[in-house]
Amino acid sequence: MTPSYNQGRFIEETLRSVLLQGYPNLEYIVVDGGSTDETTEILDRYDPWIDHWVSEPDRGQTHAINKGFQRASSDAITWINSDDILLPGVLQAAASHLFDGEDCDAVFGHARLIDEQSATTGRYTAAPPDLRSMILRWHNPLPQQGFLMRRAVYEDCGPFDERLDFPMDLEYWIRCLRRGKTIEVIDRDLGGFRAHEASKTQDQHIQFTQDMVDVITRVRDETENETVQAWCDQSLRQRYYNAALNAYAWEQPRLVREYAWKDWKKRGGPALTSSVPYAVLSGLPNQGAWVRWLYLGIRRRLRELMPVRGRPYD
């Protein structure tokens, strides 16, 4: 399914990337939140090939995904956002892996980073999920573009959390792992993740940070596993460090400086062991890529030589 809202300049490419998969018994649902651009005109043109589409006000992307999944009747489900794409033949590849054995509940692959012209600019490399890393670093190793999961997983783990806008997928994968679901990664590019100006804002980053604090707090409250509780406590202690690194990844220098300052004040100790260097790097050309490489090497060496109270998770 595809959740959609005012992505008229990209959605046709998304639709074609799905409909031209050549996958048998494809069920395609589009849930649009009442777009005011050319989206509905495009959907109307593709109506003969879309099983169901609707354009009406909703409560955001997460609500739209739940609406689509609850209407779907397929044994395997996925979503692709209306500004992203599937690469050719990936549904067949993912489905073959998912159903070849009985132990796989969801399958993911890598995603190509693409710009507004659909040119490849980088790669979002998938990795087998590690619950500890996901909690401590707020790190999502699972690109959603092109993934496939059994419908039974959705029925067992429940709908996506509609209180969340940005880390709702990360929260869901954490939930799946805590329920004992098996998530596997195949070494193949499955989709294209489009980064464009409308997709990155400071308000979104602030909301992501608050959402993640809420997610980790709920995981902490719901679990009786003392190890997981300890991970959550550490994650919440270093929330400003995590927020600064995420702001750096989003190329938001003002927020990097803001979170790094709070991180250093809360953590204390040498500035090199906090997120302060990222605040410096964010003001350099190309975010100081070569300096960052040198800094990380120095910091690794410092950690080997001296214990740091409350240091971030490696």
Rosetta blueprint (number, residue, H / E / L):
1 M L
2 T E
3 P E
4 S E
5 Y L
6 N L
7 Q L
8 G H
9 R H
10 F H
11 I H
12 E H
13 E H
14 T H
15 L H
16 R H
17 S H
18 V H
19 L H
20 L L
21 Q L
22 G L
23 Y L
24 P L
25 N L
26 L L
27 E L
28 Y L
29 I E
30 V E
31 V E
32 D E
33 G L
34 G L
35 S L
36 T L
37 D L
38 E L
39 T H
40 T H
41 E H
42 I H
43 L H
44 D H
45 R H
46 Y L
47 D H
48 P H
49 W H
50 I L
51 D L
52 H E
53 W E
54 V E
55 S E
56 E L
57 P L
58 D L
59 R L
60 G L
61 Q H
62 T H
63 H H
64 A H
65 I H
66 N H
67 K H
68 G H
69 F H
70 Q H
71 R H
72 A L
73 S L
74 S L
75 D L
76 A E
77 I E
78 T L
79 W L
80 I L
81 N L
82 S L
83 D L
84 D L
85 I E
86 L E
87 L L
88 P L
89 G L
90 V H
91 L H
92 Q H
93 A H
94 A H
95 A H
96 S H
97 H H
98 L H
99 F H
100 D H
101 G L
102 E L
103 D L
104 C L
105 D L
106 A E
107 V E
108 F E
109 G E
110 H E
111 A E
112 R E
113 L E
114 I E
115 D L
116 E L
117 Q L
118 S L
119 A L
120 T E
121 T E
122 G E
123 R E
124 Y E
125 T L
126 A L
127 A L
128 P L
129 P L
130 D L
131 L H
132 R H
133 S H
134 M H
135 I H
136 L H
137 R H
138 W L
139 H L
140 N L
141 P L
142 L L
143 P L
144 Q L
145 Q L
146 G L
147 F L
148 L E
149 M E
150 R E
151 R H
152 A H
153 V H
154 Y H
155 E H
156 D H
157 C H
158 G L
159 P L
160 F L
161 D L
162 E L
163 R L
164 L L
165 D L
166 F L
167 P L
168 M H
169 D H
170 L H
171 E H
172 Y H
173 W H
174 I H
175 R H
176 C H
177 L H
178 R H
179 R L
180 G L
181 K L
182 T L
183 I E
184 E E
185 V E
186 I E
187 D E
188 R E
189 D E
190 L E
191 G E
192 G E
193 F E
194 R E
195 A L
196 H L
197 E H
198 A H
199 S H
200 K L
201 T L
202 Q H
203 D H
204 Q H
205 H H
206 I H
207 Q H
208 F H
209 T H
210 Q H
211 D H
212 M H
213 V H
214 D H
215 V H
216 I H
217 T H
218 R H
219 V H
220 R H
221 D H
222 E H
223 T L
224 E L
225 N L
226 E H
227 T H
228 V H
229 Q H
230 A H
231 W H
232 C H
233 D H
234 Q H
235 S H
236 L H
237 R H
238 Q L
239 R H
240 Y H
241 Y H
242 N H
243 A H
244 A H
245 L H
246 N H
247 A H
248 Y H
249 A H
250 W L
251 E L
252 Q L
253 P H
254 R H
255 L H
256 V H
257 R H
258 E H
259 Y H
260 A H
261 W H
262 K H
263 D H
264 W H
265 K H
266 K H
267 R H
268 G L
269 G L
270 P L
271 A H
272 L H
273 T H
274 S L
275 S L
276 V H
277 P H
278 Y H
279 A H
280 V H
281 L H
282 S L
283 G L
284 L L
285 P H
286 N H
287 Q H
288 G H
289 A H
290 W H
291 V H
292 R H
293 W H
294 L H
295 Y H
296 L H
297 G H
298 I H
299 R H
300 R H
301 R H
302 L H
303 R H
304 E H
305 L H
306 M L
307 P L
308 V L
309 R L
310 G L
311 R L
312 P L
313 Y L
314 D L
